[in-house]
Amino acid sequence: MKTPTGEPAVTATPEALEAIKNLLKEHRSLMFFQSGGCCDGSLPMCFAEGEFIIGDNDILLGKVGGCPFYIDFRQYEVWKHTQLILDVGEGEPEGFSMAAGENSHFITRSKVCMIPPEEQQ
């Protein structure tokens, strides 16, 4: 999936890609889900693929490090003009997400993309 400016809807920093590479040494496959709930804040959740059930209305934004990255359709509607950038932060993960390494967790940074004139109101 692409942003309105043609950029990938999701990408990752070199640190996040390294964390994924290391996790894939222990797990056959991984997946990410961009959380938007009150309890998890707005964190990307990392799971062994199949440990989290994707809903019919969840959207595949793309792949990072070869791993699928999904978002809830309602959250996508709010963020569809934003590129999500998977990164790594210091500290243990919240919720049920896998850690990105020792004392680190995945975080999402974002870059707002220009809204095409035909979509502006």
MODELLER restraints for C-alpha pairs under 7 A, 6 or more apart:
rsr = mdl.restraints
at = mdl.atoms
rsr.add(forms.Gaussian(group=physical.xy_distance, feature=features.Distance(at['CA:1:A'], at['CA:8:A']), mean=6.23, stdev=0.5))
rsr.add(forms.Gaussian(group=physical.xy_distance, feature=features.Distance(at['CA:1:A'], at['CA:9:A']), mean=5.68, stdev=0.5))
rsr.add(forms.Gaussian(group=physical.xy_distance, feature=features.Distance(at['CA:1:A'], at['CA:61:A']), mean=5.30, stdev=0.5))
rsr.add(forms.Gaussian(group=physical.xy_distance, feature=features.Distance(at['CA:1:A'], at['CA:62:A']), mean=5.83, stdev=0.5))
rsr.add(forms.Gaussian(group=physical.xy_distance, feature=features.Distance(at['CA:2:A'], at['CA:8:A']), mean=4.52, stdev=0.5))
rsr.add(forms.Gaussian(group=physical.xy_distance, feature=features.Distance(at['CA:2:A'], at['CA:9:A']), mean=4.77, stdev=0.5))
rsr.add(forms.Gaussian(group=physical.xy_distance, feature=features.Distance(at['CA:3:A'], at['CA:9:A']), mean=5.15, stdev=0.5))
rsr.add(forms.Gaussian(group=physical.xy_distance, feature=features.Distance(at['CA:3:A'], at['CA:80:A']), mean=6.83, stdev=0.5))
rsr.add(forms.Gaussian(group=physical.xy_distance, feature=features.Distance(at['CA:3:A'], at['CA:81:A']), mean=5.99, stdev=0.5))
rsr.add(forms.Gaussian(group=physical.xy_distance, feature=features.Distance(at['CA:3:A'], at['CA:82:A']), mean=6.81, stdev=0.5))
rsr.add(forms.Gaussian(group=physical.xy_distance, feature=features.Distance(at['CA:3:A'], at['CA:83:A']), mean=6.56, stdev=0.5))
rsr.add(forms.Gaussian(group=physical.xy_distance, feature=features.Distance(at['CA:3:A'], at['CA:113:A']), mean=6.98, stdev=0.5))
rsr.add(forms.Gaussian(group=physical.xy_distance, feature=features.Distance(at['CA:4:A'], at['CA:81:A']), mean=6.36, stdev=0.5))
rsr.add(forms.Gaussian(group=physical.xy_distance, feature=features.Distance(at['CA:4:A'], at['CA:113:A']), mean=6.96, stdev=0.5))
rsr.add(forms.Gaussian(group=physical.xy_distance, feature=features.Distance(at['CA:4:A'], at['CA:115:A']), mean=6.50, stdev=0.5))
rsr.add(forms.Gaussian(group=physical.xy_distance, feature=features.Distance(at['CA:4:A'], at['CA:116:A']), mean=6.65, stdev=0.5))
rsr.add(forms.Gaussian(group=physical.xy_distance, feature=features.Distance(at['CA:5:A'], at['CA:113:A']), mean=6.39, stdev=0.5))
rsr.add(forms.Gaussian(group=physical.xy_distance, feature=features.Distance(at['CA:5:A'], at['CA:114:A']), mean=6.61, stdev=0.5))
rsr.add(forms.Gaussian(group=physical.xy_distance, feature=features.Distance(at['CA:8:A'], at['CA:83:A']), mean=6.96, stdev=0.5))
rsr.add(forms.Gaussian(group=physical.xy_distance, feature=features.Distance(at['CA:9:A'], at['CA:61:A']), mean=5.82, stdev=0.5))
rsr.add(forms.Gaussian(group=physical.xy_distance, feature=features.Distance(at['CA:9:A'], at['CA:62:A']), mean=6.83, stdev=0.5))
rsr.add(forms.Gaussian(group=physical.xy_distance, feature=features.Distance(at['CA:9:A'], at['CA:83:A']), mean=4.80, stdev=0.5))
rsr.add(forms.Gaussian(group=physical.xy_distance, feature=features.Distance(at['CA:9:A'], at['CA:84:A']), mean=6.19, stdev=0.5))
rsr.add(forms.Gaussian(group=physical.xy_distance, feature=features.Distance(at['CA:10:A'], at['CA:61:A']), mean=6.20, stdev=0.5))
rsr.add(forms.Gaussian(group=physical.xy_distance, feature=features.Distance(at['CA:10:A'], at['CA:62:A']), mean=6.11, stdev=0.5))
rsr.add(forms.Gaussian(group=physical.xy_distance, feature=features.Distance(at['CA:10:A'], at['CA:83:A']), mean=5.66, stdev=0.5))
rsr.add(forms.Gaussian(group=physical.xy_distance, feature=features.Distance(at['CA:10:A'], at['CA:84:A']), mean=4.67, stdev=0.5))
rsr.add(forms.Gaussian(group=physical.xy_distance, feature=features.Distance(at['CA:10:A'], at['CA:85:A']), mean=5.78, stdev=0.5))
rsr.add(forms.Gaussian(group=physical.xy_distance, feature=features.Distance(at['CA:11:A'], at['CA:64:A']), mean=5.97, stdev=0.5))
rsr.add(forms.Gaussian(group=physical.xy_distance, feature=features.Distance(at['CA:11:A'], at['CA:84:A']), mean=6.38, stdev=0.5))
rsr.add(forms.Gaussian(group=physical.xy_distance, feature=features.Distance(at['CA:11:A'], at['CA:85:A']), mean=4.92, stdev=0.5))
rsr.add(forms.Gaussian(group=physical.xy_distance, feature=features.Distance(at['CA:11:A'], at['CA:86:A']), mean=6.16, stdev=0.5))
rsr.add(forms.Gaussian(group=physical.xy_distance, feature=features.Distance(at['CA:12:A'], at['CA:64:A']), mean=6.16, stdev=0.5))
rsr.add(forms.Gaussian(group=physical.xy_distance, feature=features.Distance(at['CA:12:A'], at['CA:85:A']), mean=5.07, stdev=0.5))
rsr.add(forms.Gaussian(group=physical.xy_distance, feature=features.Distance(at['CA:12:A'], at['CA:86:A']), mean=4.40, stdev=0.5))
rsr.add(forms.Gaussian(group=physical.xy_distance, feature=features.Distance(at['CA:12:A'], at['CA:87:A']), mean=6.06, stdev=0.5))
rsr.add(forms.Gaussian(group=physical.xy_distance, feature=features.Distance(at['CA:13:A'], at['CA:85:A']), mean=6.90, stdev=0.5))
rsr.add(forms.Gaussian(group=physical.xy_distance, feature=features.Distance(at['CA:13:A'], at['CA:86:A']), mean=6.27, stdev=0.5))
rsr.add(forms.Gaussian(group=physical.xy_distance, feature=features.Distance(at['CA:13:A'], at['CA:87:A']), mean=5.45, stdev=0.5))
rsr.add(forms.Gaussian(group=physical.xy_distance, feature=features.Distance(at['CA:15:A'], at['CA:87:A']), mean=6.47, stdev=0.5))
rsr.add(forms.Gaussian(group=physical.xy_distance, feature=features.Distance(at['CA:15:A'], at['CA:88:A']), mean=6.30, stdev=0.5))
rsr.add(forms.Gaussian(group=physical.xy_distance, feature=features.Distance(at['CA:16:A'], at['CA:86:A']), mean=6.25, stdev=0.5))
rsr.add(forms.Gaussian(group=physical.xy_distance, feature=features.Distance(at['CA:16:A'], at['CA:87:A']), mean=4.87, stdev=0.5))
rsr.add(forms.Gaussian(group=physical.xy_distance, feature=features.Distance(at['CA:16:A'], at['CA:88:A']), mean=5.53, stdev=0.5))
rsr.add(forms.Gaussian(group=physical.xy_distance, feature=features.Distance(at['CA:17:A'], at['CA:65:A']), mean=5.63, stdev=0.5))
rsr.add(forms.Gaussian(group=physical.xy_distance, feature=features.Distance(at['CA:19:A'], at['CA:100:A']), mean=5.36, stdev=0.5))
rsr.add(forms.Gaussian(group=physical.xy_distance, feature=features.Distance(at['CA:19:A'], at['CA:101:A']), mean=6.37, stdev=0.5))
rsr.add(forms.Gaussian(group=physical.xy_distance, feature=features.Distance(at['CA:20:A'], at['CA:65:A']), mean=6.43, stdev=0.5))
rsr.add(forms.Gaussian(group=physical.xy_distance, feature=features.Distance(at['CA:27:A'], at['CA:48:A']), mean=6.52, stdev=0.5))
rsr.add(forms.Gaussian(group=physical.xy_distance, feature=features.Distance(at['CA:29:A'], at['CA:48:A']), mean=5.89, stdev=0.5))
rsr.add(forms.Gaussian(group=physical.xy_distance, feature=features.Distance(at['CA:29:A'], at['CA:49:A']), mean=5.43, stdev=0.5))
rsr.add(forms.Gaussian(group=physical.xy_distance, feature=features.Distance(at['CA:30:A'], at['CA:46:A']), mean=6.91, stdev=0.5))
rsr.add(forms.Gaussian(group=physical.xy_distance, feature=features.Distance(at['CA:30:A'], at['CA:47:A']), mean=5.65, stdev=0.5))
rsr.add(forms.Gaussian(group=physical.xy_distance, feature=features.Distance(at['CA:30:A'], at['CA:48:A']), mean=4.39, stdev=0.5))
rsr.add(forms.Gaussian(group=physical.xy_distance, feature=features.Distance(at['CA:30:A'], at['CA:49:A']), mean=4.56, stdev=0.5))
rsr.add(forms.Gaussian(group=physical.xy_distance, feature=features.Distance(at['CA:30:A'], at['CA:67:A']), mean=5.68, stdev=0.5))
rsr.add(forms.Gaussian(group=physical.xy_distance, feature=features.Distance(at['CA:31:A'], at['CA:46:A']), mean=5.86, stdev=0.5))
rsr.add(forms.Gaussian(group=physical.xy_distance, feature=features.Distance(at['CA:31:A'], at['CA:47:A']), mean=5.46, stdev=0.5))
rsr.add(forms.Gaussian(group=physical.xy_distance, feature=features.Distance(at['CA:31:A'], at['CA:48:A']), mean=6.20, stdev=0.5))
rsr.add(forms.Gaussian(group=physical.xy_distance, feature=features.Distance(at['CA:31:A'], at['CA:49:A']), mean=5.11, stdev=0.5))
rsr.add(forms.Gaussian(group=physical.xy_distance, feature=features.Distance(at['CA:31:A'], at['CA:67:A']), mean=5.32, stdev=0.5))
rsr.add(forms.Gaussian(group=physical.xy_distance, feature=features.Distance(at['CA:31:A'], at['CA:68:A']), mean=5.09, stdev=0.5))
rsr.add(forms.Gaussian(group=physical.xy_distance, feature=features.Distance(at['CA:31:A'], at['CA:69:A']), mean=6.04, stdev=0.5))
rsr.add(forms.Gaussian(group=physical.xy_distance, feature=features.Distance(at['CA:32:A'], at['CA:44:A']), mean=6.30, stdev=0.5))
rsr.add(forms.Gaussian(group=physical.xy_distance, feature=features.Distance(at['CA:32:A'], at['CA:45:A']), mean=5.42, stdev=0.5))
rsr.add(forms.Gaussian(group=physical.xy_distance, feature=features.Distance(at['CA:32:A'], at['CA:46:A']), mean=4.62, stdev=0.5))
rsr.add(forms.Gaussian(group=physical.xy_distance, feature=features.Distance(at['CA:32:A'], at['CA:47:A']), mean=6.36, stdev=0.5))
rsr.add(forms.Gaussian(group=physical.xy_distance, feature=features.Distance(at['CA:32:A'], at['CA:68:A']), mean=6.20, stdev=0.5))
rsr.add(forms.Gaussian(group=physical.xy_distance, feature=features.Distance(at['CA:32:A'], at['CA:69:A']), mean=4.54, stdev=0.5))
rsr.add(forms.Gaussian(group=physical.xy_distance, feature=features.Distance(at['CA:32:A'], at['CA:70:A']), mean=6.10, stdev=0.5))
rsr.add(forms.Gaussian(group=physical.xy_distance, feature=features.Distance(at['CA:33:A'], at['CA:44:A']), mean=5.58, stdev=0.5))
rsr.add(forms.Gaussian(group=physical.xy_distance, feature=features.Distance(at['CA:33:A'], at['CA:45:A']), mean=5.14, stdev=0.5))
rsr.add(forms.Gaussian(group=physical.xy_distance, feature=features.Distance(at['CA:33:A'], at['CA:46:A']), mean=6.71, stdev=0.5))
rsr.add(forms.Gaussian(group=physical.xy_distance, feature=features.Distance(at['CA:33:A'], at['CA:69:A']), mean=5.70, stdev=0.5))
rsr.add(forms.Gaussian(group=physical.xy_distance, feature=features.Distance(at['CA:33:A'], at['CA:70:A']), mean=4.68, stdev=0.5))
rsr.add(forms.Gaussian(group=physical.xy_distance, feature=features.Distance(at['CA:33:A'], at['CA:71:A']), mean=5.61, stdev=0.5))
rsr.add(forms.Gaussian(group=physical.xy_distance, feature=features.Distance(at['CA:34:A'], at['CA:42:A']), mean=6.98, stdev=0.5))
rsr.add(forms.Gaussian(group=physical.xy_distance, feature=features.Distance(at['CA:34:A'], at['CA:43:A']), mean=6.07, stdev=0.5))
rsr.add(forms.Gaussian(group=physical.xy_distance, feature=features.Distance(at['CA:34:A'], at['CA:44:A']), mean=4.28, stdev=0.5))
rsr.add(forms.Gaussian(group=physical.xy_distance, feature=features.Distance(at['CA:34:A'], at['CA:45:A']), mean=6.13, stdev=0.5))
rsr.add(forms.Gaussian(group=physical.xy_distance, feature=features.Distance(at['CA:34:A'], at['CA:70:A']), mean=6.20, stdev=0.5))
rsr.add(forms.Gaussian(group=physical.xy_distance, feature=features.Distance(at['CA:34:A'], at['CA:71:A']), mean=4.94, stdev=0.5))
rsr.add(forms.Gaussian(group=physical.xy_distance, feature=features.Distance(at['CA:35:A'], at['CA:42:A']), mean=5.22, stdev=0.5))
rsr.add(forms.Gaussian(group=physical.xy_distance, feature=features.Distance(at['CA:35:A'], at['CA:43:A']), mean=5.26, stdev=0.5))
rsr.add(forms.Gaussian(group=physical.xy_distance, feature=features.Distance(at['CA:35:A'], at['CA:44:A']), mean=5.58, stdev=0.5))
rsr.add(forms.Gaussian(group=physical.xy_distance, feature=features.Distance(at['CA:35:A'], at['CA:45:A']), mean=6.43, stdev=0.5))
rsr.add(forms.Gaussian(group=physical.xy_distance, feature=features.Distance(at['CA:36:A'], at['CA:42:A']), mean=4.62, stdev=0.5))
rsr.add(forms.Gaussian(group=physical.xy_distance, feature=features.Distance(at['CA:36:A'], at['CA:75:A']), mean=6.91, stdev=0.5))
rsr.add(forms.Gaussian(group=physical.xy_distance, feature=features.Distance(at['CA:40:A'], at['CA:94:A']), mean=6.57, stdev=0.5))
rsr.add(forms.Gaussian(group=physical.xy_distance, feature=features.Distance(at['CA:40:A'], at['CA:95:A']), mean=5.96, stdev=0.5))
rsr.add(forms.Gaussian(group=physical.xy_distance, feature=features.Distance(at['CA:43:A'], at['CA:107:A']), mean=5.65, stdev=0.5))
rsr.add(forms.Gaussian(group=physical.xy_distance, feature=features.Distance(at['CA:43:A'], at['CA:108:A']), mean=6.24, stdev=0.5))
rsr.add(forms.Gaussian(group=physical.xy_distance, feature=features.Distance(at['CA:44:A'], at['CA:106:A']), mean=6.24, stdev=0.5))
rsr.add(forms.Gaussian(group=physical.xy_distance, feature=features.Distance(at['CA:44:A'], at['CA:107:A']), mean=5.94, stdev=0.5))
rsr.add(forms.Gaussian(group=physical.xy_distance, feature=features.Distance(at['CA:44:A'], at['CA:108:A']), mean=6.26, stdev=0.5))
rsr.add(forms.Gaussian(group=physical.xy_distance, feature=features.Distance(at['CA:45:A'], at['CA:97:A']), mean=4.67, stdev=0.5))
rsr.add(forms.Gaussian(group=physical.xy_distance, feature=features.Distance(at['CA:46:A'], at['CA:97:A']), mean=4.83, stdev=0.5))
rsr.add(forms.Gaussian(group=physical.xy_distance, feature=features.Distance(at['CA:46:A'], at['CA:98:A']), mean=5.30, stdev=0.5))
rsr.add(forms.Gaussian(group=physical.xy_distance, feature=features.Distance(at['CA:47:A'], at['CA:97:A']), mean=6.10, stdev=0.5))
rsr.add(forms.Gaussian(group=physical.xy_distance, feature=features.Distance(at['CA:47:A'], at['CA:98:A']), mean=6.07, stdev=0.5))
rsr.add(forms.Gaussian(group=physical.xy_distance, feature=features.Distance(at['CA:57:A'], at['CA:72:A']), mean=6.75, stdev=0.5))
rsr.add(forms.Gaussian(group=physical.xy_distance, feature=features.Distance(at['CA:57:A'], at['CA:73:A']), mean=5.73, stdev=0.5))
rsr.add(forms.Gaussian(group=physical.xy_distance, feature=features.Distance(at['CA:58:A'], at['CA:70:A']), mean=6.42, stdev=0.5))
rsr.add(forms.Gaussian(group=physical.xy_distance, feature=features.Distance(at['CA:58:A'], at['CA:71:A']), mean=5.62, stdev=0.5))
rsr.add(forms.Gaussian(group=physical.xy_distance, feature=features.Distance(at['CA:58:A'], at['CA:72:A']), mean=4.51, stdev=0.5))
rsr.add(forms.Gaussian(group=physical.xy_distance, feature=features.Distance(at['CA:58:A'], at['CA:73:A']), mean=5.22, stdev=0.5))
rsr.add(forms.Gaussian(group=physical.xy_distance, feature=features.Distance(at['CA:59:A'], at['CA:70:A']), mean=5.34, stdev=0.5))
rsr.add(forms.Gaussian(group=physical.xy_distance, feature=features.Distance(at['CA:59:A'], at['CA:71:A']), mean=5.30, stdev=0.5))
rsr.add(forms.Gaussian(group=physical.xy_distance, feature=features.Distance(at['CA:59:A'], at['CA:72:A']), mean=6.18, stdev=0.5))
rsr.add(forms.Gaussian(group=physical.xy_distance, feature=features.Distance(at['CA:59:A'], at['CA:73:A']), mean=5.90, stdev=0.5))
rsr.add(forms.Gaussian(group=physical.xy_distance, feature=features.Distance(at['CA:60:A'], at['CA:68:A']), mean=6.86, stdev=0.5))
rsr.add(forms.Gaussian(group=physical.xy_distance, feature=features.Distance(at['CA:60:A'], at['CA:69:A']), mean=5.87, stdev=0.5))
rsr.add(forms.Gaussian(group=physical.xy_distance, feature=features.Distance(at['CA:60:A'], at['CA:70:A']), mean=4.40, stdev=0.5))
rsr.add(forms.Gaussian(group=physical.xy_distance, feature=features.Distance(at['CA:60:A'], at['CA:71:A']), mean=6.61, stdev=0.5))
rsr.add(forms.Gaussian(group=physical.xy_distance, feature=features.Distance(at['CA:61:A'], at['CA:69:A']), mean=5.75, stdev=0.5))
rsr.add(forms.Gaussian(group=physical.xy_distance, feature=features.Distance(at['CA:61:A'], at['CA:70:A']), mean=5.59, stdev=0.5))
rsr.add(forms.Gaussian(group=physical.xy_distance, feature=features.Distance(at['CA:61:A'], at['CA:71:A']), mean=6.93, stdev=0.5))
rsr.add(forms.Gaussian(group=physical.xy_distance, feature=features.Distance(at['CA:62:A'], at['CA:68:A']), mean=5.94, stdev=0.5))
rsr.add(forms.Gaussian(group=physical.xy_distance, feature=features.Distance(at['CA:62:A'], at['CA:69:A']), mean=5.61, stdev=0.5))
rsr.add(forms.Gaussian(group=physical.xy_distance, feature=features.Distance(at['CA:63:A'], at['CA:69:A']), mean=5.52, stdev=0.5))
rsr.add(forms.Gaussian(group=physical.xy_distance, feature=features.Distance(at['CA:81:A'], at['CA:112:A']), mean=5.99, stdev=0.5))
rsr.add(forms.Gaussian(group=physical.xy_distance, feature=features.Distance(at['CA:81:A'], at['CA:113:A']), mean=5.31, stdev=0.5))
rsr.add(forms.Gaussian(group=physical.xy_distance, feature=features.Distance(at['CA:81:A'], at['CA:115:A']), mean=6.48, stdev=0.5))
rsr.add(forms.Gaussian(group=physical.xy_distance, feature=features.Distance(at['CA:82:A'], at['CA:110:A']), mean=6.29, stdev=0.5))
rsr.add(forms.Gaussian(group=physical.xy_distance, feature=features.Distance(at['CA:82:A'], at['CA:111:A']), mean=5.48, stdev=0.5))
rsr.add(forms.Gaussian(group=physical.xy_distance, feature=features.Distance(at['CA:82:A'], at['CA:112:A']), mean=4.30, stdev=0.5))
rsr.add(forms.Gaussian(group=physical.xy_distance, feature=features.Distance(at['CA:82:A'], at['CA:113:A']), mean=5.43, stdev=0.5))
rsr.add(forms.Gaussian(group=physical.xy_distance, feature=features.Distance(at['CA:83:A'], at['CA:110:A']), mean=5.53, stdev=0.5))
rsr.add(forms.Gaussian(group=physical.xy_distance, feature=features.Distance(at['CA:83:A'], at['CA:111:A']), mean=5.08, stdev=0.5))
rsr.add(forms.Gaussian(group=physical.xy_distance, feature=features.Distance(at['CA:83:A'], at['CA:112:A']), mean=6.27, stdev=0.5))
rsr.add(forms.Gaussian(group=physical.xy_distance, feature=features.Distance(at['CA:83:A'], at['CA:113:A']), mean=6.84, stdev=0.5))
rsr.add(forms.Gaussian(group=physical.xy_distance, feature=features.Distance(at['CA:84:A'], at['CA:108:A']), mean=6.29, stdev=0.5))
rsr.add(forms.Gaussian(group=physical.xy_distance, feature=features.Distance(at['CA:84:A'], at['CA:109:A']), mean=5.96, stdev=0.5))
rsr.add(forms.Gaussian(group=physical.xy_distance, feature=features.Distance(at['CA:84:A'], at['CA:110:A']), mean=4.66, stdev=0.5))
rsr.add(forms.Gaussian(group=physical.xy_distance, feature=features.Distance(at['CA:84:A'], at['CA:111:A']), mean=6.66, stdev=0.5))
rsr.add(forms.Gaussian(group=physical.xy_distance, feature=features.Distance(at['CA:85:A'], at['CA:108:A']), mean=5.54, stdev=0.5))
rsr.add(forms.Gaussian(group=physical.xy_distance, feature=features.Distance(at['CA:85:A'], at['CA:109:A']), mean=4.92, stdev=0.5))
rsr.add(forms.Gaussian(group=physical.xy_distance, feature=features.Distance(at['CA:85:A'], at['CA:110:A']), mean=5.61, stdev=0.5))
rsr.add(forms.Gaussian(group=physical.xy_distance, feature=features.Distance(at['CA:86:A'], at['CA:106:A']), mean=6.81, stdev=0.5))
rsr.add(forms.Gaussian(group=physical.xy_distance, feature=features.Distance(at['CA:86:A'], at['CA:107:A']), mean=5.98, stdev=0.5))
rsr.add(forms.Gaussian(group=physical.xy_distance, feature=features.Distance(at['CA:86:A'], at['CA:108:A']), mean=4.84, stdev=0.5))
rsr.add(forms.Gaussian(group=physical.xy_distance, feature=features.Distance(at['CA:86:A'], at['CA:109:A']), mean=6.39, stdev=0.5))
rsr.add(forms.Gaussian(group=physical.xy_distance, feature=features.Distance(at['CA:87:A'], at['CA:106:A']), mean=5.72, stdev=0.5))
rsr.add(forms.Gaussian(group=physical.xy_distance, feature=features.Distance(at['CA:87:A'], at['CA:107:A']), mean=5.20, stdev=0.5))
rsr.add(forms.Gaussian(group=physical.xy_distance, feature=features.Distance(at['CA:87:A'], at['CA:108:A']), mean=5.95, stdev=0.5))
rsr.add(forms.Gaussian(group=physical.xy_distance, feature=features.Distance(at['CA:87:A'], at['CA:109:A']), mean=6.90, stdev=0.5))
rsr.add(forms.Gaussian(group=physical.xy_distance, feature=features.Distance(at['CA:88:A'], at['CA:100:A']), mean=6.73, stdev=0.5))
rsr.add(forms.Gaussian(group=physical.xy_distance, feature=features.Distance(at['CA:88:A'], at['CA:104:A']), mean=6.51, stdev=0.5))
rsr.add(forms.Gaussian(group=physical.xy_distance, feature=features.Distance(at['CA:88:A'], at['CA:105:A']), mean=5.59, stdev=0.5))
rsr.add(forms.Gaussian(group=physical.xy_distance, feature=features.Distance(at['CA:88:A'], at['CA:106:A']), mean=4.53, stdev=0.5))
rsr.add(forms.Gaussian(group=physical.xy_distance, feature=features.Distance(at['CA:88:A'], at['CA:107:A']), mean=5.53, stdev=0.5))
rsr.add(forms.Gaussian(group=physical.xy_distance, feature=features.Distance(at['CA:89:A'], at['CA:104:A']), mean=5.52, stdev=0.5))
rsr.add(forms.Gaussian(group=physical.xy_distance, feature=features.Distance(at['CA:89:A'], at['CA:105:A']), mean=5.37, stdev=0.5))
rsr.add(forms.Gaussian(group=physical.xy_distance, feature=features.Distance(at['CA:89:A'], at['CA:106:A']), mean=6.07, stdev=0.5))
rsr.add(forms.Gaussian(group=physical.xy_distance, feature=features.Distance(at['CA:89:A'], at['CA:107:A']), mean=6.10, stdev=0.5))
rsr.add(forms.Gaussian(group=physical.xy_distance, feature=features.Distance(at['CA:90:A'], at['CA:103:A']), mean=6.05, stdev=0.5))
rsr.add(forms.Gaussian(group=physical.xy_distance, feature=features.Distance(at['CA:90:A'], at['CA:104:A']), mean=4.46, stdev=0.5))
rsr.add(forms.Gaussian(group=physical.xy_distance, feature=features.Distance(at['CA:90:A'], at['CA:105:A']), mean=6.37, stdev=0.5))
rsr.add(forms.Gaussian(group=physical.xy_distance, feature=features.Distance(at['CA:91:A'], at['CA:103:A']), mean=4.63, stdev=0.5))
rsr.add(forms.Gaussian(group=physical.xy_distance, feature=features.Distance(at['CA:91:A'], at['CA:104:A']), mean=4.63, stdev=0.5))
rsr.add(forms.Gaussian(group=physical.xy_distance, feature=features.Distance(at['CA:91:A'], at['CA:105:A']), mean=6.24, stdev=0.5))
rsr.add(forms.Gaussian(group=physical.xy_distance, feature=features.Distance(at['CA:92:A'], at['CA:99:A']), mean=6.45, stdev=0.5))
rsr.add(forms.Gaussian(group=physical.xy_distance, feature=features.Distance(at['CA:92:A'], at['CA:103:A']), mean=5.03, stdev=0.5))
rsr.add(forms.Gaussian(group=physical.xy_distance, feature=features.Distance(at['CA:92:A'], at['CA:104:A']), mean=5.30, stdev=0.5))
rsr.add(forms.Gaussian(group=physical.xy_distance, feature=features.Distance(at['CA:92:A'], at['CA:105:A']), mean=5.72, stdev=0.5))
rsr.add(forms.Gaussian(group=physical.xy_distance, feature=features.Distance(at['CA:93:A'], at['CA:99:A']), mean=5.56, stdev=0.5))
rsr.add(forms.Gaussian(group=physical.xy_distance, feature=features.Distance(at['CA:93:A'], at['CA:104:A']), mean=6.82, stdev=0.5))
rsr.add(forms.Gaussian(group=physical.xy_distance, feature=features.Distance(at['CA:93:A'], at['CA:105:A']), mean=4.76, stdev=0.5))
rsr.add(forms.Gaussian(group=physical.xy_distance, feature=features.Distance(at['CA:99:A'], at['CA:105:A']), mean=4.89, stdev=0.5))
rsr.add(forms.Gaussian(group=physical.xy_distance, feature=features.Distance(at['CA:100:A'], at['CA:106:A']), mean=5.78, stdev=0.5))
